[in-house]
Each structure stands twice: as structure tokens, then as C-alpha cells.
Amino acid sequence: MTEQIQKLLDLKTSPVAMSFCDEPPEQMPHVEKAEASGCSYWRRAAEGESFYTEAADHYNCPIGCHTHNVELPEERAGELHGTLGLMGELGYIAMEEVSGIPRRQEPFHRAVYSPLKDAAEVPDVVIISGEPRQMMLLAEAAVAAGVGVENAVMGRPTCAMIPAVMQEGRSMSSLGCIGNRVYTGLSDDEFYFALPGKHVQALVEKLETIVNANRALEEYHQQRQSDI
């Protein structure tokens, strides 16, 4: 399925599989280094790494801890309020918006990240990054497969896309946020598409049809434009 997705869309990086679990997965290494953000682990998995993280590996990212329900230790609990306070002072977010940010309800224990092709089990969420045309095709295929929602686009914070997809059980797109773009190196002409791992097969079954339909429609519209 990964090969089909990458070939049909000509993706630069691998789709990422992410799952939450209670115990360390067998034959899976613990991440070697704690990153500055939770979404940094997406980048590493997209580049080919497979690993799991524990709660402490997410402490550097207070916003990600909030969306993933990672309990910060007492000595670091103030970092979330400090980050939110800065965002509020800058007019980036209003404090009353915080309660509406999607958040996992279950306590965080561990998370597993890998390229989709290397996932040992059906992942909770599959994350794909790419250009608007590629994400358009994915969104159209998801709607055609009955696993997507028209106009389901999220803004900041990008990591809230994970609990949102899990809670809604359908695909969503995220425009990304400035923190995510800094920590992952996501380019200005890329954004994200994510869906529950259990729906990947249904998506793939519709994707080729959607890609071919768009090619035919592109020729149709080009011809129509030249005729007019």
C-alpha cells in the first residue's frame, strides 16, 4: 500500500505510521534522543527510522504534551502555561480557545513511529506530507472511500491533528503551524494529510481512480480553456 501511495502521488517522503501503546513494543528500539517537539518524531519516521518513545521523550514539547495527554513532571508543568502565555501575548491564540484544542483522553504511556511500510500492526494514525496537489488527491480519495470529510482542514497546533483523527475516525488535513515547520523542516509549499490506519486500504482502493480522473479532467479543462 505504501508503494502504491508513493507511486501514485510521487511523494518525496514515506507516509508515517504512529500508534499509542502501554508497553514497549517487541524488537523495537527506544528513540536514541529526545527531540525538541513531538512532531520531530514524524520527520525521523518519514526518513526511515522505526522506534518508540516514552513520556519523558516528549517533555521538551509542552504543546505536544497537552494534545497527547502526556503528564509533565511538577518541575516542568509551568512550561505549558509559559508557552501558552507567550502565544496569548502575541495574539496568536486566545486562552479561551485552548479548551477546544483536540486532546487524547487516555493517559500517554508510549508511542510508536515508523515508515508505514515497516509498521508491524495497523497504526492508529497515518501521516502524509506533500504538496497541495498531492494532498488534494488524497482528500478526494478519502471522501470517495467514505473515510473523509469535505473541507476538513485544521490549523494550529499541528499535533492536535492526531487526537482529532482518532476521535473522529476520519481523515483530516492540517496546514501545519510555525512550530511544526521549524522542527520538521516542512517546506512552505507542503502540508499534512492524516487518517486512521484502519482506513488506508479503502483509501488506496479509490486513489488510483481519483488520480486517473484528475488527469483526464485536467486535459478536459485545458482543452476547454483553449477553445474558449
GUZA-81305 format. One record per residue (C-alpha): residue number from 1; x, y, z. Coordinates in Angstrom, 1 decimal. Example, Ala and Ser with C-alpha at 12.3 -4.5 7.8 and 13.67 -1.06 7.14 Angstrom:
// residues 2
<atom><n>1</n><east>12.3</east><north>-4.5</north><up>7.8</up></atom>
<atom><n>2</n><east>13.7</east><north>-1.1</north><up>7.1</up></atom>
// end
This chain:
// residues 228
<atom><n>1</n><east>0.0</east><north>0.0</north><up>0.0</up></atom>
<atom><n>2</n><east>2.8</east><north>2.4</north><up>0.8</up></atom>
<atom><n>3</n><east>4.4</east><north>1.8</north><up>-2.6</up></atom>
<atom><n>4</n><east>1.1</east><north>2.4</north><up>-4.3</up></atom>
<atom><n>5</n><east>0.5</east><north>5.7</north><up>-2.4</up></atom>
<atom><n>6</n><east>4.1</east><north>6.9</north><up>-3.1</up></atom>
<atom><n>7</n><east>4.0</east><north>5.9</north><up>-6.8</up></atom>
<atom><n>8</n><east>0.5</east><north>7.4</north><up>-7.5</up></atom>
<atom><n>9</n><east>1.4</east><north>10.7</north><up>-5.7</up></atom>
<atom><n>10</n><east>5.1</east><north>10.8</north><up>-6.4</up></atom>
<atom><n>11</n><east>5.7</east><north>11.6</north><up>-2.7</up></atom>
<atom><n>12</n><east>9.2</east><north>12.7</north><up>-1.6</up></atom>
<atom><n>13</n><east>9.0</east><north>11.0</north><up>1.8</up></atom>
<atom><n>14</n><east>7.3</east><north>7.9</north><up>3.3</up></atom>
<atom><n>15</n><east>3.9</east><north>8.0</north><up>4.9</up></atom>
<atom><n>16</n><east>4.4</east><north>7.7</north><up>8.7</up></atom>
<atom><n>17</n><east>2.7</east><north>5.2</north><up>10.9</up></atom>
<atom><n>18</n><east>2.0</east><north>6.2</north><up>14.5</up></atom>
<atom><n>19</n><east>0.4</east><north>4.2</north><up>17.3</up></atom>
<atom><n>20</n><east>0.0</east><north>4.6</north><up>21.1</up></atom>
<atom><n>21</n><east>0.6</east><north>1.6</north><up>23.4</up></atom>
<atom><n>22</n><east>1.1</east><north>0.8</north><up>27.0</up></atom>
<atom><n>23</n><east>4.2</east><north>-1.5</north><up>26.9</up></atom>
<atom><n>24</n><east>7.4</east><north>-1.2</north><up>24.9</up></atom>
<atom><n>25</n><east>6.9</east><north>-3.0</north><up>21.6</up></atom>
<atom><n>26</n><east>8.9</east><north>-6.1</north><up>21.0</up></atom>
<atom><n>27</n><east>12.0</east><north>-5.8</north><up>18.8</up></atom>
<atom><n>28</n><east>11.6</east><north>-2.0</north><up>18.5</up></atom>
<atom><n>29</n><east>14.3</east><north>0.3</north><up>19.8</up></atom>
<atom><n>30</n><east>13.7</east><north>3.2</north><up>22.1</up></atom>
<atom><n>31</n><east>14.4</east><north>6.5</north><up>20.4</up></atom>
<atom><n>32</n><east>18.0</east><north>7.5</north><up>20.9</up></atom>
<atom><n>33</n><east>17.5</east><north>11.2</north><up>21.5</up></atom>
<atom><n>34</n><east>14.6</east><north>13.2</north><up>22.9</up></atom>
<atom><n>35</n><east>13.6</east><north>15.8</north><up>20.3</up></atom>
<atom><n>36</n><east>12.5</east><north>19.4</north><up>20.8</up></atom>
<atom><n>37</n><east>9.0</east><north>18.6</north><up>19.6</up></atom>
<atom><n>38</n><east>6.7</east><north>15.6</north><up>19.3</up></atom>
<atom><n>39</n><east>6.3</east><north>16.2</north><up>15.6</up></atom>
<atom><n>40</n><east>10.0</east><north>15.9</north><up>15.2</up></atom>
<atom><n>41</n><east>9.5</east><north>12.2</north><up>15.5</up></atom>
<atom><n>42</n><east>7.3</east><north>12.3</north><up>12.4</up></atom>
<atom><n>43</n><east>10.2</east><north>13.6</north><up>10.5</up></atom>
<atom><n>44</n><east>12.5</east><north>10.9</north><up>11.7</up></atom>
<atom><n>45</n><east>10.0</east><north>8.1</north><up>10.8</up></atom>
<atom><n>46</n><east>9.4</east><north>9.7</north><up>7.3</up></atom>
<atom><n>47</n><east>13.2</east><north>9.5</north><up>6.8</up></atom>
<atom><n>48</n><east>13.1</east><north>5.7</north><up>7.5</up></atom>
<atom><n>49</n><east>13.6</east><north>5.3</north><up>11.3</up></atom>
<atom><n>50</n><east>11.4</east><north>3.0</north><up>13.4</up></atom>
<atom><n>51</n><east>11.4</east><north>3.5</north><up>17.2</up></atom>
<atom><n>52</n><east>9.2</east><north>4.1</north><up>20.2</up></atom>
<atom><n>53</n><east>9.1</east><north>7.0</north><up>22.7</up></atom>
<atom><n>54</n><east>8.2</east><north>7.3</north><up>26.4</up></atom>
<atom><n>55</n><east>6.6</east><north>10.2</north><up>28.2</up></atom>
<atom><n>56</n><east>10.0</east><north>11.8</north><up>29.1</up></atom>
<atom><n>57</n><east>10.8</east><north>11.9</north><up>25.4</up></atom>
<atom><n>58</n><east>8.0</east><north>14.5</north><up>24.9</up></atom>
<atom><n>59</n><east>8.7</east><north>16.8</north><up>27.8</up></atom>
<atom><n>60</n><east>10.5</east><north>19.3</north><up>25.6</up></atom>
<atom><n>61</n><east>7.2</east><north>20.0</north><up>23.8</up></atom>
<atom><n>62</n><east>4.6</east><north>21.4</north><up>26.2</up></atom>
<atom><n>63</n><east>2.0</east><north>21.9</north><up>23.5</up></atom>
<atom><n>64</n><east>2.5</east><north>18.3</north><up>22.2</up></atom>
<atom><n>65</n><east>2.3</east><north>17.1</north><up>25.8</up></atom>
<atom><n>66</n><east>-1.1</east><north>18.8</north><up>26.0</up></atom>
<atom><n>67</n><east>-2.5</east><north>17.3</north><up>22.8</up></atom>
<atom><n>68</n><east>-1.1</east><north>13.8</north><up>23.5</up></atom>
<atom><n>69</n><east>-2.1</east><north>13.9</north><up>27.2</up></atom>
<atom><n>70</n><east>1.5</east><north>13.5</north><up>28.5</up></atom>
<atom><n>71</n><east>1.7</east><north>14.4</north><up>32.1</up></atom>
<atom><n>72</n><east>4.5</east><north>16.8</north><up>32.7</up></atom>
<atom><n>73</n><east>6.5</east><north>16.5</north><up>35.9</up></atom>
<atom><n>74</n><east>5.9</east><north>19.1</north><up>38.5</up></atom>
<atom><n>75</n><east>9.2</east><north>20.9</north><up>37.8</up></atom>
<atom><n>76</n><east>8.2</east><north>21.3</north><up>34.1</up></atom>
<atom><n>77</n><east>4.5</east><north>21.8</north><up>34.4</up></atom>
<atom><n>78</n><east>4.8</east><north>25.6</north><up>34.2</up></atom>
<atom><n>79</n><east>6.3</east><north>25.4</north><up>30.7</up></atom>
<atom><n>80</n><east>2.9</east><north>24.8</north><up>29.1</up></atom>
<atom><n>81</n><east>1.5</east><north>27.9</north><up>30.8</up></atom>
<atom><n>82</n><east>4.5</east><north>29.8</north><up>29.8</up></atom>
<atom><n>83</n><east>4.2</east><north>28.8</north><up>26.1</up></atom>
<atom><n>84</n><east>0.5</east><north>29.5</north><up>26.0</up></atom>
<atom><n>85</n><east>1.1</east><north>32.8</north><up>27.8</up></atom>
<atom><n>86</n><east>3.6</east><north>33.9</north><up>25.1</up></atom>
<atom><n>87</n><east>1.2</east><north>32.9</north><up>22.4</up></atom>
<atom><n>88</n><east>-1.6</east><north>34.9</north><up>24.1</up></atom>
<atom><n>89</n><east>0.6</east><north>38.0</north><up>24.4</up></atom>
<atom><n>90</n><east>1.4</east><north>37.8</north><up>20.7</up></atom>
<atom><n>91</n><east>-2.2</east><north>37.5</north><up>19.8</up></atom>
<atom><n>92</n><east>-1.5</east><north>34.1</north><up>18.3</up></atom>
<atom><n>93</n><east>-4.2</east><north>32.3</north><up>20.4</up></atom>
<atom><n>94</n><east>-6.8</east><north>33.3</north><up>22.8</up></atom>
<atom><n>95</n><east>-6.8</east><north>31.5</north><up>26.1</up></atom>
<atom><n>96</n><east>-10.5</east><north>30.5</north><up>25.7</up></atom>
<atom><n>97</n><east>-9.5</east><north>28.6</north><up>22.6</up></atom>
<atom><n>98</n><east>-7.3</east><north>26.2</north><up>24.5</up></atom>
<atom><n>99</n><east>-10.1</east><north>24.0</north><up>25.8</up></atom>
<atom><n>100</n><east>-11.3</east><north>23.4</north><up>22.3</up></atom>
<atom><n>101</n><east>-8.0</east><north>22.0</north><up>21.0</up></atom>
<atom><n>102</n><east>-8.3</east><north>18.3</north><up>20.3</up></atom>
<atom><n>103</n><east>-6.6</east><north>16.2</north><up>23.0</up></atom>
<atom><n>104</n><east>-6.2</east><north>12.5</north><up>23.7</up></atom>
<atom><n>105</n><east>-8.3</east><north>11.3</north><up>26.6</up></atom>
<atom><n>106</n><east>-6.2</east><north>8.3</north><up>27.5</up></atom>
<atom><n>107</n><east>-3.0</east><north>8.9</north><up>29.6</up></atom>
<atom><n>108</n><east>0.1</east><north>8.7</north><up>27.5</up></atom>
<atom><n>109</n><east>2.4</east><north>5.7</north><up>28.1</up></atom>
<atom><n>110</n><east>4.4</east><north>5.1</north><up>24.8</up></atom>
<atom><n>111</n><east>4.1</east><north>5.9</north><up>21.1</up></atom>
<atom><n>112</n><east>5.5</east><north>4.0</north><up>18.2</up></atom>
<atom><n>113</n><east>6.7</east><north>5.7</north><up>15.0</up></atom>
<atom><n>114</n><east>7.9</east><north>4.1</north><up>11.7</up></atom>
<atom><n>115</n><east>7.6</east><north>4.4</north><up>8.0</up></atom>
<atom><n>116</n><east>4.2</east><north>2.9</north><up>7.0</up></atom>
<atom><n>117</n><east>5.8</east><north>0.1</north><up>5.1</up></atom>
<atom><n>118</n><east>7.6</east><north>-1.1</north><up>8.2</up></atom>
<atom><n>119</n><east>4.6</east><north>-0.9</north><up>10.6</up></atom>
<atom><n>120</n><east>4.2</east><north>-4.2</north><up>12.5</up></atom>
<atom><n>121</n><east>0.5</east><north>-3.6</north><up>13.1</up></atom>
<atom><n>122</n><east>-2.3</east><north>-1.4</north><up>11.8</up></atom>
<atom><n>123</n><east>-1.3</east><north>2.0</north><up>13.1</up></atom>
<atom><n>124</n><east>-3.6</east><north>4.4</north><up>15.0</up></atom>
<atom><n>125</n><east>-2.8</east><north>7.2</north><up>12.5</up></atom>
<atom><n>126</n><east>-1.0</east><north>7.5</north><up>9.2</up></atom>
<atom><n>127</n><east>0.5</east><north>10.9</north><up>8.5</up></atom>
<atom><n>128</n><east>1.4</east><north>12.0</north><up>5.0</up></atom>
<atom><n>129</n><east>3.1</east><north>15.3</north><up>4.0</up></atom>
<atom><n>130</n><east>3.2</east><north>16.7</north><up>0.5</up></atom>
<atom><n>131</n><east>2.3</east><north>19.5</north><up>-1.9</up></atom>
<atom><n>132</n><east>-1.3</east><north>20.8</north><up>-2.2</up></atom>
<atom><n>133</n><east>-2.0</east><north>18.9</north><up>-5.4</up></atom>
<atom><n>134</n><east>-0.9</east><north>15.6</north><up>-3.7</up></atom>
<atom><n>135</n><east>-3.0</east><north>16.4</north><up>-0.6</up></atom>
<atom><n>136</n><east>-6.0</east><north>17.3</north><up>-2.8</up></atom>
<atom><n>137</n><east>-5.9</east><north>13.8</north><up>-4.4</up></atom>
<atom><n>138</n><east>-5.7</east><north>12.1</north><up>-1.0</up></atom>
<atom><n>139</n><east>-8.6</east><north>14.2</north><up>0.3</up></atom>
<atom><n>140</n><east>-10.7</east><north>13.4</north><up>-2.7</up></atom>
<atom><n>141</n><east>-9.9</east><north>9.7</north><up>-2.5</up></atom>
<atom><n>142</n><east>-10.8</east><north>9.7</north><up>1.2</up></atom>
<atom><n>143</n><east>-14.2</east><north>11.3</north><up>0.5</up></atom>
<atom><n>144</n><east>-14.8</east><north>8.8</north><up>-2.3</up></atom>
<atom><n>145</n><east>-14.0</east><north>5.9</north><up>0.0</up></atom>
<atom><n>146</n><east>-16.3</east><north>7.2</north><up>2.7</up></atom>
<atom><n>147</n><east>-13.5</east><north>7.8</north><up>5.2</up></atom>
<atom><n>148</n><east>-13.0</east><north>11.5</north><up>4.7</up></atom>
<atom><n>149</n><east>-14.9</east><north>14.8</north><up>5.3</up></atom>
<atom><n>150</n><east>-15.2</east><north>17.6</north><up>2.8</up></atom>
<atom><n>151</n><east>-13.3</east><north>20.7</north><up>3.9</up></atom>
<atom><n>152</n><east>-11.8</east><north>19.0</north><up>7.0</up></atom>
<atom><n>153</n><east>-8.8</east><north>21.3</north><up>7.4</up></atom>
<atom><n>154</n><east>-7.1</east><north>22.1</north><up>10.7</up></atom>
<atom><n>155</n><east>-4.7</east><north>24.9</north><up>11.7</up></atom>
<atom><n>156</n><east>-2.6</east><north>25.1</north><up>14.8</up></atom>
<atom><n>157</n><east>-1.3</east><north>23.2</north><up>16.6</up></atom>
<atom><n>158</n><east>-0.4</east><north>20.6</north><up>14.0</up></atom>
<atom><n>159</n><east>-0.1</east><north>17.8</north><up>16.6</up></atom>
<atom><n>160</n><east>-3.8</east><north>18.2</north><up>17.5</up></atom>
<atom><n>161</n><east>-4.5</east><north>16.5</north><up>14.2</up></atom>
<atom><n>162</n><east>-3.5</east><north>13.2</north><up>15.8</up></atom>
<atom><n>163</n><east>-6.2</east><north>13.1</north><up>18.5</up></atom>
<atom><n>164</n><east>-8.7</east><north>14.7</north><up>16.1</up></atom>
<atom><n>165</n><east>-8.3</east><north>11.9</north><up>13.6</up></atom>
<atom><n>166</n><east>-8.5</east><north>9.2</north><up>16.3</up></atom>
<atom><n>167</n><east>-11.6</east><north>10.8</north><up>17.8</up></atom>
<atom><n>168</n><east>-13.5</east><north>11.4</north><up>14.6</up></atom>
<atom><n>169</n><east>-12.4</east><north>8.2</north><up>12.9</up></atom>
<atom><n>170</n><east>-12.0</east><north>10.0</north><up>9.6</up></atom>
<atom><n>171</n><east>-9.2</east><north>11.7</north><up>7.6</up></atom>
<atom><n>172</n><east>-8.2</east><north>15.4</north><up>8.1</up></atom>
<atom><n>173</n><east>-5.7</east><north>17.8</north><up>6.6</up></atom>
<atom><n>174</n><east>-3.6</east><north>20.2</north><up>8.6</up></atom>
<atom><n>175</n><east>-2.0</east><north>23.3</north><up>7.2</up></atom>
<atom><n>176</n><east>0.8</east><north>22.9</north><up>9.7</up></atom>
<atom><n>177</n><east>1.9</east><north>25.5</north><up>12.3</up></atom>
<atom><n>178</n><east>5.1</east><north>27.5</north><up>12.5</up></atom>
<atom><n>179</n><east>6.5</east><north>25.3</north><up>15.3</up></atom>
<atom><n>180</n><east>5.9</east><north>22.2</north><up>13.2</up></atom>
<atom><n>181</n><east>7.6</east><north>23.8</north><up>10.2</up></atom>
<atom><n>182</n><east>10.6</east><north>24.8</north><up>12.2</up></atom>
<atom><n>183</n><east>11.0</east><north>21.4</north><up>14.0</up></atom>
<atom><n>184</n><east>10.3</east><north>19.2</north><up>11.0</up></atom>
<atom><n>185</n><east>11.7</east><north>21.3</north><up>8.1</up></atom>
<atom><n>186</n><east>8.3</east><north>21.1</north><up>6.3</up></atom>
<atom><n>187</n><east>8.6</east><north>23.5</north><up>3.3</up></atom>
<atom><n>188</n><east>6.3</east><north>26.4</north><up>2.7</up></atom>
<atom><n>189</n><east>4.6</east><north>24.6</north><up>-0.2</up></atom>
<atom><n>190</n><east>3.7</east><north>21.5</north><up>1.8</up></atom>
<atom><n>191</n><east>1.1</east><north>20.5</north><up>4.4</up></atom>
<atom><n>192</n><east>-0.3</east><north>17.3</north><up>6.0</up></atom>
<atom><n>193</n><east>-3.0</east><north>14.7</north><up>5.5</up></atom>
<atom><n>194</n><east>-3.8</east><north>12.1</north><up>8.1</up></atom>
<atom><n>195</n><east>-6.2</east><north>9.3</north><up>8.5</up></atom>
<atom><n>196</n><east>-6.9</east><north>6.3</north><up>10.8</up></atom>
<atom><n>197</n><east>-4.6</east><north>3.4</north><up>9.8</up></atom>
<atom><n>198</n><east>-7.6</east><north>1.1</north><up>9.5</up></atom>
<atom><n>199</n><east>-8.8</east><north>3.1</north><up>6.6</up></atom>
<atom><n>200</n><east>-5.6</east><north>3.0</north><up>4.5</up></atom>
<atom><n>201</n><east>-6.8</east><north>0.1</north><up>2.3</up></atom>
<atom><n>202</n><east>-10.1</east><north>1.8</north><up>1.5</up></atom>
<atom><n>203</n><east>-8.2</east><north>5.0</north><up>0.6</up></atom>
<atom><n>204</n><east>-5.7</east><north>3.1</north><up>-1.7</up></atom>
<atom><n>205</n><east>-8.6</east><north>1.4</north><up>-3.5</up></atom>
<atom><n>206</n><east>-10.0</east><north>4.8</north><up>-4.5</up></atom>
<atom><n>207</n><east>-6.7</east><north>6.7</north><up>-5.0</up></atom>
<atom><n>208</n><east>-5.8</east><north>5.3</north><up>-8.4</up></atom>
<atom><n>209</n><east>-9.3</east><north>6.1</north><up>-9.8</up></atom>
<atom><n>210</n><east>-9.1</east><north>9.6</north><up>-8.4</up></atom>
<atom><n>211</n><east>-5.6</east><north>10.2</north><up>-9.8</up></atom>
<atom><n>212</n><east>-6.6</east><north>9.0</north><up>-13.3</up></atom>
<atom><n>213</n><east>-9.8</east><north>11.0</north><up>-13.1</up></atom>
<atom><n>214</n><east>-7.9</east><north>14.2</north><up>-12.3</up></atom>
<atom><n>215</n><east>-5.5</east><north>13.6</north><up>-15.3</up></atom>
<atom><n>216</n><east>-8.5</east><north>13.2</north><up>-17.6</up></atom>
<atom><n>217</n><east>-10.2</east><north>16.2</north><up>-16.2</up></atom>
<atom><n>218</n><east>-7.0</east><north>18.3</north><up>-16.4</up></atom>
<atom><n>219</n><east>-6.9</east><north>17.6</north><up>-20.2</up></atom>
<atom><n>220</n><east>-10.6</east><north>18.4</north><up>-20.5</up></atom>
<atom><n>221</n><east>-10.3</east><north>21.7</north><up>-18.7</up></atom>
<atom><n>222</n><east>-7.1</east><north>22.6</north><up>-20.6</up></atom>
<atom><n>223</n><east>-8.9</east><north>21.9</north><up>-23.9</up></atom>
<atom><n>224</n><east>-11.9</east><north>23.8</north><up>-22.8</up></atom>
<atom><n>225</n><east>-9.8</east><north>26.8</north><up>-21.8</up></atom>
<atom><n>226</n><east>-8.1</east><north>26.9</north><up>-25.2</up></atom>
<atom><n>227</n><east>-11.4</east><north>26.6</north><up>-27.0</up></atom>
<atom><n>228</n><east>-12.9</east><north>29.5</north><up>-25.1</up></atom>
// end
